[in-house]
Amino acid sequence: MRFSLFVHMERLTAEQSHSELYTEFVELCRMADEGGFETIWTGEHHGMDFTITPNPFIVLADLASKTKNVRLGTGAIVAPFWHPIKLAGEAALADIVTGGRLEIGIARGAYSFEYERLSPGLNANSAGAALREIVPAIKKLWAGDYVHEGERWRFPKTTASPKPIQVPHPPIWIAAREEDSHVFAVRNGCNIQVTPLWQGDEEVERLIGRFKDACALHPEVLRPRVMLLRHTHVGSDAQEVEDGAVALSRFYCHFGAWFRNERPVSQGLIQRLDETEMAALEMFSPAEMLANNVVGTPDKVIRRIETYRAMGFDQYSYWLDNSMTFEAKWRSLRLFIDEVMSAFAS
């Protein structure tokens, strides 16, 4: 089992400065690098202080100068917001700047708030066509002299400039949930990222099942890697564990609000839910977070990850966005490195 860190700048109140949040973000990434994580993932979001990464390539280029060994991944580029030529060129340059450490995660996106602003008329279902078109296109642009005649984009013969260091190109990961996304990823030789979000391990089993079914449909393709992304919090005692569950409940209540796109947004911040509103969302309750996500003392977290390794996952990604303070995130990550990852060192 390999380990990665999935993390963003996360701004919850107007009192937090963006520059301070970035300083804290970098410190957590440095800890992950020094602690032996394989990859750091950061995504793409626009106009949302809930997750701040308008261009992950800029962030990864900066992290390349501040880390030594960790690979650096987009988790994930939102396909309909990019032109294939632009994505192929910027990704290749990022691969050069990072010294060949780039991993490229690509998704169709999820938030209607973002579609309304960057790709009006699209939603999470219709955006899948852009993902299926852009992945083979960027591969052919890296190969060179490629003419594209697609449904969304058309352009004459073009070669990506520059070309990436990694040959034939950086590893590509597809964020997949539904069966057709798994089949597309495997058929195109891409690795797969899955997340059950707030749901329990029954959803994890369904996701790994879809991956295995897709591999069985294409035995001619070398088995790709599969990564499980889960919210994780490690506490040294019962109080720290409870604090983590409460924080994740708060995170998912606001995640759901962003996803529904029904509350007012001002200065990049969504109108906060009060305690009564959050208590009404039973699916996101602290008890559900404790049961479904990987929240507990080190021994409990180790046991949960052992089950995921037995299911067939190659990489476990620690999702650190959780509405907690920097100090609480730092303590949890430190415990994860020192007491959880060490149990898998052999």
N, C-alpha and C positions, 0 to 999 in steps of 0.2 A: 504494500500500500504506500503510495506517494501522497504527500500533503501539499495543499496550496492554500493561499489566503485570498479571499474575495472581499474587497474593501473599497469604500468611496469616502470622500468628504461628505459629511452628513450634518446639515444645519437645521436645527429645530426651532431656534428662536432668533429674533432680530439682534439680540445682544452678542451673539457669536460672530466674530469676524472671519471672513473667508481666509485671510492670510494666516490666522492662528490655526484654523482648521487644517490648512495644508501642511503647516509645520508638524502638527500632530499626526497627520496621515503619513508623512514621510518617516517619522520616528517608528510608527508601527510597521511600516514596510521594511525598514532597516532591521528591526527585531526579527521579522520573518526571514529575511536573508541570512542573518547571522545564526538563526535557529535551525536552519536546514530545510526550509520549505522549498519545494521544487519550483513553484510558480506563484507570482502575484498577479491577480486578475483585477481589472477595473473596467467599468462599463462606459456606456455612452448615454447621456441624458441631457435634456435641454429645457431651460427655463424653470427647473425644479430644484429648489435648495434641499429637497428631501434626499437627492443623490446628485452630486455636483461633478460632472465629467463631460463637458461639451465636446472635447476631443481627446480621447484616451491616448492617442499617439504622443501628444505633447507631454502628458504625465509620464508615460513609460520612457520617453527619451530622457526626461529629468531623472527618473529613478535609476536609469542605467548608469548615471554618473555617481549615484549615491549608494549603489549596491554592488556586490562582487560576483555572486554565483547564481542568484535566483533568475529563472526565466520570467519574462514579462508579457502578460497576455491581455488582450481586449476581451472583456467579459460582459457585454458583447457589443460589437459594432451593429448598429441598426440598419439593415440592408436598404430599405426604401429611402433612407436619408442620404445615400451616397450614389454617385455615378461610378460605374466600374473602373473607368480610367483613373479617376481621382483616388479611389480606394486602392487600386493596384499600386499606384505610384507612391502614395503616402505610407502604405504598409511596407513597401520595399525600402523606402528611406528610413523608416523606423527600425527595420531589421538591420540596416547598416549602422545606424546610430547606436543601437543596443549591442552591437558586436555579434549579431546572429542569435540573439536570445529571444526573439519575438515569437509569440504564439497568437494566432488570430481566431478569436471567437466571433461568430456572426449569428445574428438572430433576426427575426422578423419584427421585433418590438412588441410592446404591450399597451402602453398608456395612450388612451384616446386624446389626452391633453397634448401630447407631442404630435400625434398624427394631424390634429386640427391645425397645427402651426407649421409643420414642416412638409407634410404630405396630405393635404386636405382630400377627403373622399376615401381614404384608406382606413382600415381597421385591422385588428390582429389577425383576422382570417384572410382578408384580401391581400395583406402585405406579404403573405407567404410566397406569392408569385415572384416578388422582387428578390427574395432570398434564393429561390431556385434558379433564377436567371443570373444573379450576380456571381455566385460561387464558381461555376464553370468559366464565366467570362474573365474573372481576374486570373485564374490559372492560365488561360490562353494568352492573356496580355503579358504575363510574366514569361511565357514561352516566346512570344513576339510575333509581329506581323499578323495580327488578328483582325478580321472584319466581323463586326457583330450586327446581326439582324434579329433583334428580339422584340418582344411585345412592349417592353417598357423603354428600352434604350436601343439606339441604332447609331453606329459610327463606322467610318472607313478604316482601312488598315492602320493599326496602331500597335506600338510596342511600349510596354510600361517603362517609364524612365524615372528613377533608376530601376535596376533589377535587384532582387534581394540577395543577401549573402547565402542563405540556406538554399540548398539544391534538392529538389527542383523549386521549392518555395517553403516558407515557414509552415509549420503544421496548422491546419485549419480545423476548428471545432465548431460544431453546429449545436445551438441551444435547441433541444428537442423535447417535446412532450407527446405529441400525437404519433400514431403509427407511421403516417406518410413522411413525417420529418425524419424519423429514424431510418426508414428505408432510403430516403434521398441521401442522407449523410453517408450511410454505409456504401451505397452504390457509387458515390462520388469520392470514396476514399477519405472521408473526413472523420475525425474523432467526434465524440458526442458529449455534451454537457447536459445533465438533467438536474432538476430541482423539484421536490415535492412542495415547496413553499411551506405553508403552515400545516400541511397534512401529515398524517402518521406514516409508519413504515409499510402499511398496506399499499400506499401510493408508491413508495420506493420500489416495492416488489413488482408493481405493474410497470414501472418505468424500465427496470432492468429486464423485465420480460419482453417488452417491446424491442429493446436493443438486441436481445438474443434472437428474437424472431427475425429481425431485419438481417442479422448476420447469417442466419440459416437460409434466407432467401437468396443470398449472394455469397455462396461458398468460394467463388472464384476470387473474392476480394480479401486481402490480408486483414485479419480482424483488427478494427481500429480500437483506440483506447476509449474508455468511458469514465466520466468523472461525475461524482455525486456532490452537489452543492447543498449544504444544510446550515441553517442558523445554529451556531454553537456557542455555548457559554460554559466555562468551567469555574466552579466556585470551590473554595477551600473548606466551606462549612455550609450548614443548612441556610443561614441567612443570605450568604452570597448567591447560593443557588436560587432562592426565592426572589432575590433582587433581579436576577437574570430573567426569570420567567415573567415578572411584572414588566420589565423593560421591553421584552419581545412582544408582550401583549400590546403595549403602547405603540411599538413599531408597526405591527400588523394592522392595528386599528387605523393608523394613518396611511399605511400602504393601501388598504382597502378604499380609503377616502380618495386618494389620488387615482386609483384605478377606476372608481365609479365616476370621477370627474364631475361631481355635483356640488362641491363646496367652493366658496369664494377663495381665490388665490390673489395675494397682494405682495408685491416685492419678492416674488419667488417662494413665498411661504403660504401654505394652505391654512385655512382657519382651523385652529386646534379643536379637537374633540374634548368635551368635558368628561368628568368621571362617570356621569350617568350614561352618556352616549357610549362610552367604551364598555361599561358594564353590560349594556344591552347586546353587545356583539359576542355572544357566547362562544362562537367558533374560534375567537381570538383570545379567550380568557387565559389568565396565567396558568390555570390548571391544564388547559389544552396545550399551551406552549411547553409546559413541563413534560407532558406525556408524549407530545409529537416531535418536538425538536430535540436536538442533542444538548440538553441542559442538565448539569449535575456535577458531582464531585469527580475527580479524575478516574476513579475505578469504574463508575457508571459510564462515563464517556468512552473509556477504552472498550467496554463490553459492547456498546452500540456500534462503534466503528468496526469491531471484530465481525459483527453480523453483516456489515456492508462489504467487508473484504470477502467473506464467505459467499455472498451473492454474486461476486464477480467484478466489483468495481476496482479500477486501477488507481484512481486518485480520489481522495477525500478533500473537498474544499471547505474550509472554515469560513463561513459567512459572518463577517464581523459587524456589519451595520445593524444596530440594535437599539438605538435611542439612549444608550448609556453614556456616561461621562468618559472622557479620554482615560482618566485614571482607572476606571473600572474595566475598560477594554484592555488596557495595558496589563492589568493583573490577570485577567482571564487568558490572554494570549501567552503570558509568561508561564502560567500553570500548564497550558496546553503543550507548550514546547518542552518544558522540563519534566512533566509527569505523564503526558499522554503520548507524544511522539516518541519518547524514549522507549516506550513499551513495544513499539513497532520497529525499533532500530535494526534488529537482526534481519 
